[in-house]
Amino acid sequence: MKLIREIFDDWITRAAGIVFVLIVSLTFFNLYSDLPEKYPLFGVINFSMVPILFIVGGIIFILAILWS
């Protein structure tokens, strides 16, 4: 637990971890849930969040390179 605390000690690594968890959980939700097929507007929003999160992750990656 102490190692995890040392890794996520600043805001940029916390943001990267949160975006990663959101991408993984949203991908698994899209794979195993039938709610996006039942509700089309929810499906559009749900499926469009994955590319948006990838772009946000790329921006965080660039900021992490420039920050260090």
Backbone as JSON Lines, residues from 0, in Angstrom:
{"i":0,"aa":"M","n":[0.81,-1.18,0.0],"ca":[0.0,0.0,0.0],"c":[0.86,1.26,0.0]}
{"i":1,"aa":"K","n":[2.01,1.17,0.64],"ca":[2.9,2.33,0.68],"c":[3.47,2.61,-0.71]}
{"i":2,"aa":"L","n":[3.72,1.58,-1.49],"ca":[4.22,1.76,-2.85],"c":[3.18,2.47,-3.72]}
{"i":3,"aa":"I","n":[1.92,2.1,-3.58],"ca":[0.87,2.75,-4.35],"c":[0.75,4.22,-3.95]}
{"i":4,"aa":"R","n":[0.9,4.5,-2.67],"ca":[0.86,5.89,-2.2],"c":[2.01,6.7,-2.77]}
{"i":5,"aa":"E","n":[3.17,6.08,-2.92],"ca":[4.32,6.79,-3.49],"c":[4.17,7.01,-5.0]}
{"i":6,"aa":"I","n":[3.52,6.09,-5.68],"ca":[3.33,6.24,-7.13],"c":[2.33,7.34,-7.42]}
{"i":7,"aa":"F","n":[1.21,7.35,-6.71],"ca":[0.15,8.31,-6.97],"c":[0.24,9.5,-6.01]}
{"i":8,"aa":"D","n":[1.41,10.11,-5.93],"ca":[1.6,11.19,-4.97],"c":[1.27,12.57,-5.54]}
{"i":9,"aa":"D","n":[1.19,12.73,-6.84],"ca":[0.85,14.04,-7.39],"c":[-0.43,13.94,-8.22]}
{"i":10,"aa":"W","n":[-0.93,15.07,-8.64],"ca":[-2.24,15.14,-9.3],"c":[-2.23,14.52,-10.68]}
{"i":11,"aa":"I","n":[-1.09,14.56,-11.38],"ca":[-1.06,14.06,-12.75],"c":[-1.13,12.53,-12.79]}
{"i":12,"aa":"T","n":[-0.47,11.87,-11.84],"ca":[-0.55,10.4,-11.81],"c":[-1.91,9.94,-11.28]}
{"i":13,"aa":"R","n":[-2.5,10.69,-10.37],"ca":[-3.86,10.35,-9.92],"c":[-4.85,10.47,-11.07]}
{"i":14,"aa":"A","n":[-4.73,11.54,-11.85],"ca":[-5.63,11.71,-13.0],"c":[-5.44,10.59,-14.02]}
{"i":15,"aa":"A","n":[-4.19,10.21,-14.25],"ca":[-3.93,9.11,-15.19],"c":[-4.52,7.8,-14.68]}
{"i":16,"aa":"G","n":[-4.42,7.54,-13.4],"ca":[-5.01,6.33,-12.83],"c":[-6.51,6.32,-12.91]}
{"i":17,"aa":"I","n":[-7.13,7.47,-12.67],"ca":[-8.59,7.57,-12.74],"c":[-9.07,7.37,-14.17]}
{"i":18,"aa":"V","n":[-8.38,7.97,-15.13],"ca":[-8.77,7.8,-16.54],"c":[-8.6,6.35,-16.97]}
{"i":19,"aa":"F","n":[-7.54,5.7,-16.53],"ca":[-7.34,4.29,-16.88],"c":[-8.45,3.41,-16.31]}
{"i":20,"aa":"V","n":[-8.81,3.63,-15.06],"ca":[-9.88,2.83,-14.44],"c":[-11.21,3.1,-15.15]}
{"i":21,"aa":"L","n":[-11.47,4.34,-15.52],"ca":[-12.7,4.66,-16.25],"c":[-12.75,3.99,-17.62]}
{"i":22,"aa":"I","n":[-11.63,3.98,-18.34],"ca":[-11.6,3.33,-19.65],"c":[-11.85,1.83,-19.53]}
{"i":23,"aa":"V","n":[-11.2,1.19,-18.57],"ca":[-11.37,-0.26,-18.41],"c":[-12.79,-0.59,-17.98]}
{"i":24,"aa":"S","n":[-13.32,0.14,-17.01],"ca":[-14.67,-0.17,-16.53],"c":[-15.73,0.12,-17.6]}
{"i":25,"aa":"L","n":[-15.56,1.19,-18.35],"ca":[-16.51,1.5,-19.41],"c":[-16.45,0.49,-20.55]}
{"i":26,"aa":"T","n":[-15.26,-0.01,-20.85],"ca":[-15.13,-1.03,-21.89],"c":[-15.82,-2.33,-21.47]}
{"i":27,"aa":"F","n":[-15.61,-2.75,-20.21],"ca":[-16.28,-3.95,-19.74],"c":[-17.79,-3.77,-19.66]}
{"i":28,"aa":"F","n":[-18.23,-2.58,-19.29],"ca":[-19.67,-2.32,-19.27],"c":[-20.26,-2.4,-20.67]}
{"i":29,"aa":"N","n":[-19.55,-1.86,-21.65],"ca":[-20.04,-1.93,-23.04],"c":[-20.07,-3.35,-23.56]}
{"i":30,"aa":"L","n":[-19.14,-4.18,-23.11],"ca":[-19.11,-5.57,-23.58],"c":[-20.23,-6.41,-22.98]}
{"i":31,"aa":"Y","n":[-20.51,-6.24,-21.7],"ca":[-21.39,-7.17,-21.0],"c":[-22.79,-6.64,-20.72]}
{"i":32,"aa":"S","n":[-23.06,-5.39,-20.98],"ca":[-24.38,-4.84,-20.69],"c":[-25.21,-4.71,-21.96]}
{"i":33,"aa":"D","n":[-26.5,-4.89,-21.81],"ca":[-27.38,-4.7,-22.96],"c":[-28.15,-3.38,-22.86]}
{"i":34,"aa":"L","n":[-27.84,-2.55,-21.89],"ca":[-28.51,-1.25,-21.76],"c":[-28.25,-0.32,-22.94]}
{"i":35,"aa":"P","n":[-27.03,-0.26,-23.51],"ca":[-26.85,0.62,-24.68],"c":[-27.7,0.22,-25.88]}
{"i":36,"aa":"E","n":[-28.01,-1.06,-26.03],"ca":[-28.86,-1.47,-27.13],"c":[-30.34,-1.16,-26.86]}
{"i":37,"aa":"K","n":[-30.73,-1.19,-25.59],"ca":[-32.12,-0.89,-25.26],"c":[-32.42,0.6,-25.34]}
{"i":38,"aa":"Y","n":[-31.48,1.41,-24.92],"ca":[-31.67,2.86,-24.89],"c":[-30.64,3.52,-25.81]}
{"i":39,"aa":"P","n":[-31.02,3.89,-27.02],"ca":[-30.06,4.37,-28.01],"c":[-29.3,5.64,-27.61]}
{"i":40,"aa":"L","n":[-29.96,6.59,-26.96],"ca":[-29.26,7.81,-26.57],"c":[-28.2,7.51,-25.51]}
{"i":41,"aa":"F","n":[-28.53,6.65,-24.58],"ca":[-27.55,6.22,-23.58],"c":[-26.4,5.48,-24.24]}
{"i":42,"aa":"G","n":[-26.69,4.69,-25.26],"ca":[-25.65,3.97,-25.98],"c":[-24.71,4.89,-26.72]}
{"i":43,"aa":"V","n":[-25.25,5.93,-27.34],"ca":[-24.4,6.9,-28.05],"c":[-23.46,7.58,-27.07]}
{"i":44,"aa":"I","n":[-24.01,8.02,-25.95],"ca":[-23.16,8.69,-24.94],"c":[-22.15,7.71,-24.38]}
{"i":45,"aa":"N","n":[-22.57,6.5,-24.1],"ca":[-21.7,5.5,-23.5],"c":[-20.56,5.1,-24.44]}
{"i":46,"aa":"F","n":[-20.88,4.83,-25.7],"ca":[-19.84,4.41,-26.63],"c":[-18.93,5.56,-27.04]}
{"i":47,"aa":"S","n":[-19.42,6.79,-26.97],"ca":[-18.57,7.93,-27.34],"c":[-17.62,8.32,-26.2]}
{"i":48,"aa":"M","n":[-17.85,7.83,-25.01],"ca":[-16.98,8.18,-23.89],"c":[-15.6,7.51,-23.99]}
{"i":49,"aa":"V","n":[-15.51,6.36,-24.61],"ca":[-14.22,5.67,-24.7],"c":[-13.21,6.47,-25.53]}
{"i":50,"aa":"P","n":[-13.53,6.94,-26.74],"ca":[-12.55,7.75,-27.46],"c":[-12.24,9.07,-26.77]}
{"i":51,"aa":"I","n":[-13.24,9.66,-26.11],"ca":[-13.0,10.9,-25.38],"c":[-12.01,10.65,-24.25]}
{"i":52,"aa":"L","n":[-12.17,9.54,-23.55],"ca":[-11.24,9.23,-22.46],"c":[-9.85,8.92,-22.98]}
{"i":53,"aa":"F","n":[-9.74,8.31,-24.17],"ca":[-8.42,8.08,-24.76],"c":[-7.74,9.4,-25.09]}
{"i":54,"aa":"I","n":[-8.49,10.37,-25.59],"ca":[-7.91,11.68,-25.89],"c":[-7.48,12.37,-24.6]}
{"i":55,"aa":"V","n":[-8.31,12.3,-23.57],"ca":[-7.95,12.89,-22.28],"c":[-6.71,12.2,-21.7]}
{"i":56,"aa":"G","n":[-6.62,10.89,-21.86],"ca":[-5.43,10.17,-21.41],"c":[-4.18,10.61,-22.16]}
{"i":57,"aa":"G","n":[-4.31,10.86,-23.46],"ca":[-3.17,11.36,-24.23],"c":[-2.74,12.74,-23.79]}
{"i":58,"aa":"I","n":[-3.7,13.6,-23.47],"ca":[-3.37,14.94,-22.97],"c":[-2.67,14.84,-21.62]}
{"i":59,"aa":"I","n":[-3.15,13.96,-20.76],"ca":[-2.5,13.77,-19.46],"c":[-1.1,13.22,-19.64]}
{"i":60,"aa":"F","n":[-0.91,12.32,-20.61],"ca":[0.42,11.77,-20.88],"c":[1.38,12.86,-21.33]}
{"i":61,"aa":"I","n":[0.93,13.73,-22.22],"ca":[1.78,14.84,-22.68],"c":[2.09,15.79,-21.54]}
{"i":62,"aa":"L","n":[1.1,16.09,-20.7],"ca":[1.34,16.94,-19.55],"c":[2.33,16.31,-18.57]}
{"i":63,"aa":"A","n":[2.24,14.99,-18.41],"ca":[3.18,14.32,-17.51],"c":[4.6,14.38,-18.04]}
{"i":64,"aa":"I","n":[4.77,14.31,-19.35],"ca":[6.11,14.43,-19.94],"c":[6.63,15.85,-19.77]}
{"i":65,"aa":"L","n":[5.78,16.83,-20.02],"ca":[6.22,18.22,-19.89],"c":[6.43,18.63,-18.44]}
{"i":66,"aa":"W","n":[5.67,18.03,-17.54],"ca":[5.76,18.38,-16.13],"c":[7.06,17.91,-15.5]}
{"i":67,"aa":"S","n":[7.56,16.76,-15.9],"ca":[8.76,16.21,-15.26],"c":[10.04,16.73,-15.85]}
